[in-house]
Amino acid sequence: MHVLIIGGTGNISRAIVKSLLKRGHRVTVYNRGQRIDQPPPEVEVITGDRRDREQFESTLAARQFDVAIDMISFTAADAQSTLNALPNVGHIIQCSTVMTYGPPFSGLYQDTDAPLNGRHDGGYGAGKVAADELLLGQMAKGGVPVTIAKPSFTFGPSHPLFRQVDWGSDWLDRLKKRKPIIEAAEGLNYFQFLASADAGEAFAALCGLPAAHGKVVHVVNPAAMTWHEWHAMAANALGVPLETVSVPWDILVAADASRFSALTTCLGHNQVFSARSLHELVPDWAPKVPLQQAVNETIEWLQRHDNIENSDNNPLEDRIIAAMRQIKGTF
Ligand SMILES: NC(=O)c1ccc[n+]([C@@H]2O[C@H](COP(=O)([O-])OP(=O)(O)OC[C@H]3O[C@@H](n4cnc5c(N)ncnc54)[C@H](OP(=O)(O)O)[C@@H]3O)[C@@H](O)[C@H]2O)c1
C-alpha cells in the first residue's frame, strides 16, 4: 500500500512511519520540515503547510494514495480540506483524541459509545468532535471510508513528558536536582500512558483494513496506572529518589489558575478508556514496549536536546511546598 501521513515527523507519526516501513508499505509524509528528527531516506517527503489550504489541496490532489493518515486535523475545516485534497483516497484515518469524551468524563473504561462531552470545551475536544463527525457524515453519504482513531496520552522521544499537575518539563529538572515535586491529592488518579511505538503499530495495523471503515477506535494502553507511579518511573529513569508533597488541587488552582488549569480539565481526573474497539479489529495488538523503557528513552532524548526547563527559574513550586509543610507543622 502507498500511505500518506499528514504530519509524519511528530511524536506518534514518526512511530507510524516506522511501523509502516517495517510492514513493507510505501510511505509519503507531508509536513513543514521543521522537526529535528527527519524521516528515514526511503520516505518521500512533501514539504508544505496545511494551513495554506490552496497549496495543500492542489499539491495532494495531483497524487494518488491508498490510505491517508491525518495527524494534524483539529477542526471541521481541516477535515474538509483533507477531503478536498484527497477525493479518491481509499481510506482516511483521522487522528482524534479521547479528549472528545470530556471533561467531564462519564466513567471508567468508557467505550466508543460514551457521550462526547468534549464537544462543549470550546477548543481542542470540540474541534476534534466536529472534524470526526464531518468525516463520518460524508462516509455515511457514500464518501471516502474513514476510521476515527482516538489515542490517550501517547509519548516518546521528541515529546515532552507531562506530569500530573501541569504541562511543563521543569519537574524533571526538580527530580534531577533532588527537589520534591508536587502531586495533587497524592497523584492517585488513574491515567493511560502509551509508548508512541505501540501507537504506531496500532495505526499501521488499521491502514487499509476494511473492517475499520466507519469505526471509532481507541488507541490506548489497556493497563491504567496512577500519576504517582508515572512520577516514580521518571525518577527511576533519572536514577534519583522520588520525593513528593501532596497538595489539594483546588489549592494549586488558587495558587496559579493558568499554570494548574489542566488539573480541572483532564489531568486531575481518572481517564481510563476501553481498548475493546482496537482488540476487536487488531486482536494481536498489545503494548510491547515496557513503559519504563519508553520513559527512559524519552528522558534521554529530552536531555540530549536540552529540552528540560530549569526549575530554578520557577520558584512557585518551592513556595507551595513550604506553605504545605508550614500547615502540617501547625498541627
Ligand atoms: N500525544 C498525545 O498524547 C496525543 C493524544 C491524543 C491525540 N493526539 C493527536 O495526535 C496528533 C499529533 O500527532 P503527532 O504526535 O505525530 O504530532 P506532533 O508531534 O505534534 O507532530 C506534528 C506533525 O505534523 C507536522 N505539522 C504540524 N503542523 C503542520 C502544518 N501546519 N502543516 C504541515 N505539517 C504540520 C509536524 O511537522 P512540522 O512541524 O515540520 O510541520 C509533525 O510532523 C494530534 O492530532 C493530536 O490531537 C495526541
The ligand as an SDF file (V2000), in Angstrom:
LIG
                    3D

 48 52  0  0  0  0  0  0  0  0999 V2000
    0.4130   12.8100   22.1310 N   0  0  0  0  0  0  0  0  0  0  0  0
   -0.7300   12.5650   22.6930 C   0  0  0  0  0  0  0  0  0  0  0  0
   -0.8050   12.2940   23.8890 O   0  0  0  0  0  0  0  0  0  0  0  0
   -1.9860   12.5750   21.8610 C   0  0  0  0  0  0  0  0  0  0  0  0
   -3.1600   12.0450   22.4350 C   0  0  0  0  0  0  0  0  0  0  0  0
   -4.3150   12.0580   21.6590 C   0  0  0  0  0  0  0  0  0  0  0  0
   -4.3100   12.5580   20.3690 C   0  0  0  0  0  0  0  0  0  0  0  0
   -3.1820   13.0880   19.8540 N   0  0  0  0  0  0  0  0  0  0  0  0
   -3.2160   13.6350   18.4870 C   0  0  0  0  0  0  0  0  0  0  0  0
   -2.0450   13.2660   17.7920 O   0  0  0  0  0  0  0  0  0  0  0  0
   -1.8110   14.2020   16.7750 C   0  0  0  0  0  0  0  0  0  0  0  0
   -0.3830   14.6490   16.8900 C   0  0  0  0  0  0  0  0  0  0  0  0
    0.3900   13.6090   16.3700 O   0  0  0  0  0  0  0  0  0  0  0  0
    1.9700   13.6040   16.4860 P   0  0  0  0  0  0  0  0  0  0  0  0
    2.2800   13.1790   17.8580 O   0  0  0  0  0  0  0  0  0  0  0  0
    2.5770   12.8470   15.4120 O   0  0  0  0  0  0  0  0  0  0  0  0
    2.2200   15.1700   16.3160 O   0  0  0  0  0  0  0  0  0  0  0  0
    3.2970   16.1400   16.6860 P   0  0  0  0  0  0  0  0  0  0  0  0
    4.4030   15.5400   17.4660 O   0  0  0  0  0  0  0  0  0  0  0  0
    2.6040   17.3530   17.1890 O   0  0  0  0  0  0  0  0  0  0  0  0
    3.8130   16.4010   15.1940 O   0  0  0  0  0  0  0  0  0  0  0  0
    3.0050   17.0160   14.2460 C   0  0  0  0  0  0  0  0  0  0  0  0
    3.4370   16.6190   12.8310 C   0  0  0  0  0  0  0  0  0  0  0  0
    2.6970   17.4220   11.9110 O   0  0  0  0  0  0  0  0  0  0  0  0
    3.5590   18.3190   11.2250 C   0  0  0  0  0  0  0  0  0  0  0  0
    2.8570   19.5930   11.1610 N   0  0  0  0  0  0  0  0  0  0  0  0
    2.4700   20.3750   12.1910 C   0  0  0  0  0  0  0  0  0  0  0  0
    1.8190   21.4590   11.7570 N   0  0  0  0  0  0  0  0  0  0  0  0
    1.7890   21.3510   10.4030 C   0  0  0  0  0  0  0  0  0  0  0  0
    1.2390   22.1700    9.3710 C   0  0  0  0  0  0  0  0  0  0  0  0
    0.5960   23.2870    9.6320 N   0  0  0  0  0  0  0  0  0  0  0  0
    1.3640   21.7440    8.1000 N   0  0  0  0  0  0  0  0  0  0  0  0
    2.0170   20.6160    7.8070 C   0  0  0  0  0  0  0  0  0  0  0  0
    2.5500   19.7950    8.7350 N   0  0  0  0  0  0  0  0  0  0  0  0
    2.4420   20.1750   10.0240 C   0  0  0  0  0  0  0  0  0  0  0  0
    4.8400   18.3400   12.0590 C   0  0  0  0  0  0  0  0  0  0  0  0
    5.9730   18.6390   11.2810 O   0  0  0  0  0  0  0  0  0  0  0  0
    6.4170   20.1740   11.0530 P   0  0  0  0  0  0  0  0  0  0  0  0
    6.3360   20.8550   12.3900 O   0  0  0  0  0  0  0  0  0  0  0  0
    7.7710   20.0840   10.4920 O   0  0  0  0  0  0  0  0  0  0  0  0
    5.4150   20.7320   10.0880 O   0  0  0  0  0  0  0  0  0  0  0  0
    4.8900   16.9000   12.5420 C   0  0  0  0  0  0  0  0  0  0  0  0
    5.3020   16.0400   11.5040 O   0  0  0  0  0  0  0  0  0  0  0  0
   -2.7730   15.3640   17.0020 C   0  0  0  0  0  0  0  0  0  0  0  0
   -3.8420   15.2280   16.0860 O   0  0  0  0  0  0  0  0  0  0  0  0
   -3.2400   15.1380   18.4260 C   0  0  0  0  0  0  0  0  0  0  0  0
   -4.5380   15.6580   18.6140 O   0  0  0  0  0  0  0  0  0  0  0  0
   -2.0120   13.1080   20.5660 C   0  0  0  0  0  0  0  0  0  0  0  0
  1  2  1  0
  2  3  2  0
  2  4  1  0
  4  5  1  0
  4 48  2  0
  5  6  2  0
  6  7  1  0
  7  8  2  0
  8  9  1  0
  8 48  1  0
  9 10  1  0
  9 46  1  0
 10 11  1  0
 11 12  1  0
 11 44  1  0
 12 13  1  0
 13 14  1  0
 14 15  2  0
 14 16  1  0
 14 17  1  0
 17 18  1  0
 18 19  2  0
 18 20  1  0
 18 21  1  0
 21 22  1  0
 22 23  1  0
 23 24  1  0
 23 42  1  0
 24 25  1  0
 25 26  1  0
 25 36  1  0
 26 27  1  0
 26 35  1  0
 27 28  2  0
 28 29  1  0
 29 30  1  0
 29 35  2  0
 30 31  1  0
 30 32  2  0
 32 33  1  0
 33 34  2  0
 34 35  1  0
 36 37  1  0
 36 42  1  0
 37 38  1  0
 38 39  2  0
 38 40  1  0
 38 41  1  0
 42 43  1  0
 44 45  1  0
 44 46  1  0
 46 47  1  0
M  CHG  2   8   1  16  -1
M  END
$$$$
